[in-house]
Amino acid sequence: MSLPAYRLDGFFFELCDCYTICPCWIGGAPDDGRCTGAFCWSVENGTIGDVDVSGRSVVSVSFHTGHRDDGGQEVTLFVGDGADEAQFGALVTTFTGGYGGPLGELGRLMGVLREARLAPISLTTQDDHLSVTVGRMVSGAGSVLRGGDGAVTELRSGRLSEVLGPRAEVGNTSAFRIDLGGQSASVQVSGRAAMRGPFRYESEGEP
């Protein structure tokens, strides 16, 4: 099967129930041996094959035990409800690793894709603050951390740089909740890990 080329850029959020910094970013196992999190992408400009996906959002809710590299993640994927059928299909395949490239790792680590569906998504970032909502199922808010010199604390070239972004601003959540109706990926915490930053993904595809 041929794989289309894709080029995407925008900003990402990553929130989870680990403590700052989420150990996945530095190649470690999750706190308490398990991790429930939300990977969020706001695509400002992008194409997947001949499908324009500019302005679309994707949120991947994942749960795994043990080290992330062991695979076996349980994933529920949400695409912003403004997407049409072609955009939905292209985004789901790309953000579950099906089209390879820098996002191919998302497929290699997946155990079960529980569901992929449209949902109302809001991703906002302003000054030091960030927030995400996915209907009534996901909500999170946080702020980035600043060092003694007043600059935002950053992590560069971390373990998740390829599937998120090369530069991540480090933060904490003031609130983070996932409720998927009794599935294992449910959590309600505060004071946990939050990261944000820019992304740019490019894949030439395969004939």
C-alpha positions in Angstrom: 0.0 0.0 0.0 1.4 3.4 -0.9 1.6 6.0 1.8 0.8 9.7 1.1 3.2 12.5 2.0 2.2 14.8 4.8 3.3 18.2 6.1 1.9 19.5 9.3 2.7 22.4 11.6 1.1 23.9 14.7 1.3 23.6 18.4 0.9 20.7 20.8 0.0 20.1 24.4 0.8 17.0 26.5 -0.9 16.5 29.9 -0.8 13.4 32.0 -1.1 12.1 35.6 2.7 11.8 36.1 4.6 14.5 38.0 6.5 17.2 36.3 8.5 16.3 34.2 6.7 13.4 32.7 9.3 10.6 32.7 8.4 9.6 29.1 10.1 12.8 28.0 13.5 11.6 29.4 13.1 7.9 28.5 11.9 6.7 31.9 9.0 4.6 33.1 5.9 6.4 34.3 5.3 7.4 37.9 3.4 4.7 39.8 4.1 2.3 36.9 1.2 3.6 34.8 0.3 6.7 32.8 -3.0 8.2 31.6 -2.6 11.2 29.4 -3.8 13.4 26.5 -1.7 14.2 23.5 -3.2 17.3 21.8 -2.3 18.8 18.4 -3.7 22.0 16.8 -2.8 21.9 13.1 -2.4 25.4 11.9 -1.3 24.5 8.4 -1.2 21.1 6.9 -1.8 18.6 4.1 -2.0 14.9 4.1 -1.8 13.7 0.5 -4.2 16.0 -1.3 -6.3 16.6 1.8 -6.0 20.1 3.4 -6.3 19.7 7.2 -5.4 23.2 8.2 -7.3 24.5 11.2 -8.1 21.0 12.5 -7.4 19.6 16.0 -6.7 16.1 17.2 -6.6 14.7 20.8 -5.3 11.2 21.6 -6.1 9.9 25.0 -3.8 7.0 26.0 -3.3 4.6 28.9 -0.3 2.3 29.4 1.4 0.4 32.2 5.2 0.0 32.3 7.7 1.7 30.1 6.2 3.5 27.1 8.5 1.6 24.7 6.9 -1.7 25.7 3.8 -0.8 23.6 0.4 -2.0 24.5 -1.2 1.5 24.8 -4.9 1.8 24.9 -5.9 4.8 22.7 -9.1 6.8 22.1 -8.7 9.3 19.3 -10.8 12.5 18.9 -10.9 14.7 15.8 -12.4 18.2 16.0 -16.0 18.0 14.9 -15.5 20.6 12.1 -13.6 18.0 10.0 -15.3 16.5 6.9 -15.1 12.8 6.0 -11.8 13.1 4.1 -10.1 15.1 6.8 -11.3 12.8 9.5 -10.0 9.7 7.7 -6.6 11.3 6.9 -6.1 12.6 10.4 -7.0 9.3 12.1 -4.7 7.3 10.0 -1.8 9.8 10.4 -2.2 10.3 14.1 -2.3 6.6 14.8 0.9 6.1 12.9 -0.6 4.5 9.8 1.2 6.8 7.3 4.6 6.4 8.9 7.0 9.3 9.0 7.7 11.1 12.3 4.3 10.0 13.6 4.9 6.3 12.7 5.9 5.6 16.3 2.3 6.2 17.4 1.3 3.0 15.5 4.3 0.9 16.7 3.4 1.6 20.4 -0.3 1.1 20.1 -2.0 -2.0 21.5 -5.6 -1.2 21.0 -7.4 1.7 19.3 -10.6 1.7 21.2 -12.4 4.3 19.2 -11.8 7.2 16.8 -14.6 9.8 16.5 -15.5 13.4 16.0 -15.9 15.6 19.1 -15.9 19.3 19.9 -12.3 20.2 20.8 -10.9 23.5 22.2 -7.2 24.0 22.5 -6.0 27.4 23.7 -2.7 28.9 24.7 -2.2 32.4 25.9 0.8 33.9 27.8 1.8 31.3 30.4 -1.5 29.4 30.3 -2.9 26.5 28.3 -6.2 24.7 28.3 -7.9 21.8 26.5 -11.5 20.5 26.4 -12.9 17.6 24.4 -16.7 17.7 25.0 -17.4 16.5 28.5 -14.8 13.8 28.3 -11.5 15.7 28.7 -10.6 18.9 30.4 -7.3 20.3 31.4 -5.7 23.6 32.3 -2.2 24.5 33.4 0.6 27.0 33.3 4.3 26.9 32.2 7.0 27.2 34.8 9.6 30.0 34.9 13.1 29.9 36.2 15.0 32.2 38.4 15.8 34.4 35.4 12.2 34.7 34.5 12.5 32.7 31.3 10.1 29.8 30.6 11.6 26.4 31.6 12.2 24.3 28.4 13.1 20.8 27.5 14.9 20.2 24.2 15.4 17.1 22.2 13.6 14.9 24.7 12.4 11.3 24.0 9.0 12.5 22.7 10.5 15.2 20.5 9.8 13.3 17.2 6.1 12.6 17.9 5.4 16.0 19.6 8.0 18.7 19.1 11.8 19.4 19.5 11.2 22.2 22.1 8.7 21.7 24.9 7.8 24.3 27.6 7.5 22.6 31.0 4.4 23.2 33.1 2.0 22.0 35.7 -1.7 21.4 35.6 -4.1 23.2 37.8 -6.7 20.6 36.8 -6.8 17.6 34.6 -9.7 15.2 34.1 -10.4 12.4 31.7 -13.7 10.5 31.9 -14.4 8.0 29.0 -17.3 6.3 30.7 -15.7 3.6 32.8 -12.8 2.7 30.6 -9.3 2.4 32.2 -8.3 5.8 30.8 -10.1 7.9 33.4 -8.4 10.2 35.9 -8.9 13.4 37.9 -5.8 15.1 39.3 -4.0 18.4 39.7 -0.4 19.6 40.0 0.8 17.1 37.4 2.8 17.3 34.2 1.9 19.6 31.3 4.0 20.4 28.3 3.4 22.6 25.2 5.4 23.6 22.2 5.5 23.9 18.4 5.6 21.0 16.0 6.4 20.5 12.4 6.1 17.0 10.8 7.2 16.1 7.3 7.0 12.8 5.5 7.7 12.1 1.9 5.4 9.1 1.9 6.1 5.8 0.1 5.2 4.8 -3.5 
